[in-house]
Amino acid sequence: MIIFFENGRVGNQLFQYIGLKEYFPKEKLIFFGCQSLNNLFDNIDVCFLNKNKFTKIFLFSLPRLIFNFLADLRVISSIEENDKLDNFNLIVKKGLIANCFIAKEIYFQHKDIIKKIKNVPKIKKIYKKKALRWFKKKKIDLKMNSPVFVHIRRGDYCNWPSKDYPAVLNYSWYVKSMLLIKKKLKKKLIFVIMGDDINYIRRNFKESKSLFISNNCFEIDLAIMTICTSGILSASSFSWWGAFYSRLNKKNKGIFIGPKFWAGYRLKKFFPSNFIVDWITYLK
């Protein structure tokens, strides 16, 4: 049995779920929180304990402290990442109760994990239907146009991973990426702009015959990404998964552009250090 407490948004949670299933396929997974993961995907092999404002303290904060304390005393076992090595490595510390683990600071965002990704959960059909309905509502003919998603992540990225070197990308980087895709793909392109700051998007982008703004929930946005044939990614695991699911469609032979050094874009050093794939074009 592996106990995991919500850590990050749905993109991170999907990596964490897939990593735990890869390395511990026979263990029962108990996730505290991760409601977004539960809502978005089918066939998730997890026991979810979901929180609300009434249960947050008693069912989440206290158990997290208790389980971590028990792991420190080696009463229960623990799993941690060793991020000091180029090759992905887990540190498993066995406790008196050897078959009960708590997964501590663990993300599975490493090139070695990416190579092993298989049997990913399926996005629920309801969101795919709503995504197709959105394209229809916008009068976008998917047979005549090649949609390209542009994912803009702001919010906490304005100060993360540090105030001096935040992962947020400036407007000019997105414009440069859009021009690059136009140059490389000799097709009739439709850009779909989406993200977590709709006011910023509307201030900087204006809808036209070739540019549309998605103001949908994140579940529909992810489904829209999977329909798009190419994409421009923020340094976000959410947009990374959008590109990954899009590439599962063998008919999609577009390109995907992400910031060079990923979340370390401004520091000019990859962060996470080994979160690199060969199918992303990294742009300065």
C-alpha positions in Angstrom: 0.0 0.0 0.0 1.3 3.4 -1.0 -0.1 6.6 0.5 0.3 9.8 -1.5 -0.8 13.3 -0.6 -1.8 15.8 -3.4 1.3 17.7 -4.5 0.9 20.0 -7.5 -1.8 20.3 -10.2 -3.2 17.6 -12.5 -0.2 17.5 -14.8 2.1 16.7 -11.9 -0.4 14.2 -10.5 -0.5 12.3 -13.8 3.3 11.9 -13.8 3.1 10.8 -10.1 0.4 8.3 -10.8 2.2 6.8 -13.8 5.5 6.7 -12.0 4.1 4.9 -9.0 2.3 2.4 -11.2 5.5 1.8 -13.2 7.7 1.1 -10.2 5.2 -0.4 -7.8 2.6 -2.2 -10.1 1.4 -4.5 -7.4 0.9 -2.0 -4.6 -2.5 -0.5 -3.8 -2.4 3.3 -4.3 -4.3 5.6 -1.9 -4.3 9.3 -3.0 -5.4 12.0 -0.6 -6.8 14.7 -2.8 -6.1 14.7 -6.6 -9.7 15.3 -7.4 -8.8 16.8 -10.7 -7.0 13.5 -11.7 -10.1 11.5 -10.7 -12.5 13.8 -12.6 -10.5 14.0 -15.8 -9.5 10.4 -16.6 -11.0 7.0 -16.8 -9.4 3.7 -15.6 -7.4 5.3 -12.8 -6.4 2.5 -10.5 -6.4 4.5 -7.3 -8.5 4.8 -4.1 -9.2 8.5 -3.9 -9.9 10.3 -0.6 -11.0 13.7 -1.7 -11.0 16.8 0.5 -13.3 19.7 1.0 -13.1 22.7 3.3 -14.6 20.7 6.2 -12.3 17.7 5.9 -9.1 19.5 4.9 -7.6 19.8 8.4 -8.8 16.5 9.9 -8.5 14.2 6.9 -5.5 15.7 5.1 -3.2 18.0 7.1 -3.1 15.8 10.2 -2.7 12.5 8.4 0.2 14.0 6.3 2.0 15.0 9.5 1.3 11.7 11.1 2.4 9.5 8.2 5.6 11.6 7.7 6.3 11.4 11.4 5.9 7.6 11.3 8.1 7.4 8.3 10.8 9.4 10.0 10.7 7.0 13.0 10.9 4.1 10.5 7.5 2.7 11.7 6.2 2.8 8.1 8.3 2.8 4.9 8.9 5.7 2.6 9.7 6.5 -1.0 11.7 9.5 -2.2 13.4 10.6 -5.3 17.2 10.9 -5.6 17.5 13.9 -7.9 21.3 14.2 -7.6 22.0 11.5 -10.3 21.6 11.7 -14.1 19.8 8.4 -14.1 16.4 8.3 -12.3 16.7 6.7 -8.9 14.3 6.1 -6.0 15.3 5.8 -2.4 13.1 3.3 -0.6 13.5 3.2 3.2 11.9 0.2 4.8 10.1 0.6 8.2 8.8 -1.9 10.7 5.6 -2.0 8.6 7.4 -2.9 5.4 4.3 -3.0 3.1 3.0 0.4 4.0 4.7 3.3 2.2 4.3 7.1 2.1 5.5 8.7 -1.2 7.3 11.9 -0.2 8.5 14.7 -2.5 8.3 12.7 -5.7 7.5 13.9 -9.2 8.8 11.3 -11.7 9.5 14.1 -14.2 12.7 12.6 -15.8 13.6 11.4 -19.2 14.0 7.9 -17.9 10.4 7.8 -16.8 9.2 9.4 -20.1 10.7 6.5 -22.0 8.7 4.0 -20.0 5.3 5.7 -20.3 2.7 3.3 -21.6 -1.0 2.6 -21.0 -1.8 6.1 -20.1 -5.3 6.8 -18.6 -7.9 7.8 -21.1 -9.5 11.2 -21.0 -13.2 10.9 -20.3 -15.3 10.9 -23.4 -17.5 13.7 -22.1 -14.6 16.2 -22.3 -13.7 15.1 -25.8 -17.3 15.6 -26.9 -17.3 19.1 -25.3 -14.0 19.9 -27.0 -15.4 19.0 -30.4 -18.5 20.9 -29.6 -16.4 24.0 -28.9 -14.6 23.7 -32.3 -18.0 23.5 -33.9 -19.4 26.5 -32.0 -16.4 28.5 -33.2 -17.1 27.3 -36.7 -13.6 25.7 -37.1 -13.5 23.1 -39.8 -11.0 20.5 -38.5 -10.8 18.9 -42.0 -9.7 22.2 -43.6 -7.6 23.7 -40.8 -4.7 22.5 -38.6 -5.3 23.7 -35.0 -2.3 24.6 -32.9 -2.8 25.1 -29.2 -0.9 27.9 -27.4 -0.8 27.2 -23.6 0.0 30.2 -21.4 0.8 29.5 -17.8 1.0 32.4 -15.4 -0.4 32.4 -11.8 2.2 30.9 -9.5 4.7 30.8 -12.4 5.2 34.6 -12.0 7.2 33.8 -8.8 8.2 30.1 -9.3 10.7 28.5 -9.1 12.0 31.8 -7.8 11.1 35.5 -7.8 14.4 36.3 -9.6 14.1 33.6 -12.3 10.3 32.8 -12.7 9.1 30.2 -15.2 6.6 32.6 -16.7 7.2 33.4 -20.4 6.8 36.8 -21.9 4.4 37.7 -24.7 7.2 38.0 -27.3 8.2 34.4 -26.8 4.8 33.1 -27.7 4.6 35.4 -30.8 8.1 34.1 -31.9 6.9 30.5 -31.5 3.7 31.1 -33.5 5.7 32.7 -36.3 8.1 29.7 -36.3 5.3 27.2 -36.6 3.8 29.2 -39.4 7.1 29.1 -41.2 7.6 25.4 -40.7 4.1 24.2 -41.4 2.8 25.1 -44.9 -0.8 24.6 -43.8 -3.8 26.6 -43.0 -3.3 27.1 -39.2 -5.7 27.9 -36.5 -4.2 29.0 -33.2 -6.2 28.2 -30.0 -4.9 30.3 -27.0 -5.6 29.0 -23.6 -4.3 29.3 -20.0 -4.8 30.1 -16.4 -5.1 33.9 -16.8 -7.9 34.7 -19.2 -7.6 38.5 -18.6 -3.9 38.5 -19.6 -4.8 36.4 -22.7 -7.6 38.8 -23.8 -5.4 41.8 -23.3 -2.7 40.5 -25.5 -4.5 38.4 -28.1 -7.4 39.3 -30.3 -9.7 36.8 -31.9 -9.7 36.6 -35.6 -10.4 34.0 -38.4 -7.1 32.3 -37.5 -6.9 32.9 -33.7 -9.4 31.8 -31.1 -9.4 32.1 -27.3 -10.5 29.1 -25.2 -12.2 30.1 -21.9 -13.0 26.6 -20.9 -12.3 24.5 -17.8 -9.0 22.8 -17.8 -10.6 19.4 -18.6 -11.9 20.7 -21.9 -8.7 22.6 -22.6 -6.7 19.3 -22.3 -9.2 17.6 -24.6 -8.8 20.5 -27.1 -5.0 20.1 -27.0 -5.3 16.4 -27.9 -7.3 17.4 -31.0 -4.7 20.0 -32.1 -2.0 18.7 -34.5 0.7 21.0 -33.1 1.3 23.0 -29.9 3.2 25.8 -28.2 3.9 24.8 -24.6 4.5 26.8 -21.5 6.9 25.2 -19.0 4.0 23.3 -17.6 3.4 19.6 -17.2 -0.2 20.3 -18.1 0.7 21.5 -21.6 3.3 18.7 -21.8 0.6 16.1 -21.4 -1.6 17.9 -23.9 1.2 17.5 -26.5 1.8 13.9 -25.4 -1.8 12.9 -25.9 -1.9 14.8 -29.2 1.1 12.7 -30.4 -0.7 9.5 -29.6 -2.8 10.2 -32.7 -0.5 8.9 -35.5 -2.2 11.1 -38.0 -0.8 14.2 -36.1 2.6 15.0 -37.6 2.9 18.5 -36.4 5.6 20.1 -34.2 5.7 21.1 -30.6 7.6 24.1 -29.3 8.6 24.6 -25.6 10.9 27.1 -23.8 14.6 26.2 -23.8 15.6 25.0 -20.3 11.9 24.5 -19.5 11.1 26.1 -16.1 14.7 27.2 -16.0 14.2 29.4 -19.1 15.4 32.6 -17.4 18.2 30.9 -15.5 19.4 29.2 -18.7 19.6 25.9 -16.9 17.2 23.0 -17.4 14.7 22.6 -14.5 13.8 19.9 -13.8 17.4 19.0 -14.8 16.5 15.8 -16.8 13.0 16.7 -18.0 14.0 16.6 -21.7 12.5 14.9 -24.7 13.5 14.8 -28.3 10.1 15.6 -29.8 10.0 19.1 -28.4 11.7 22.0 -30.3 13.2 24.1 -27.5 13.2 27.8 -28.4 15.2 30.5 -26.6 
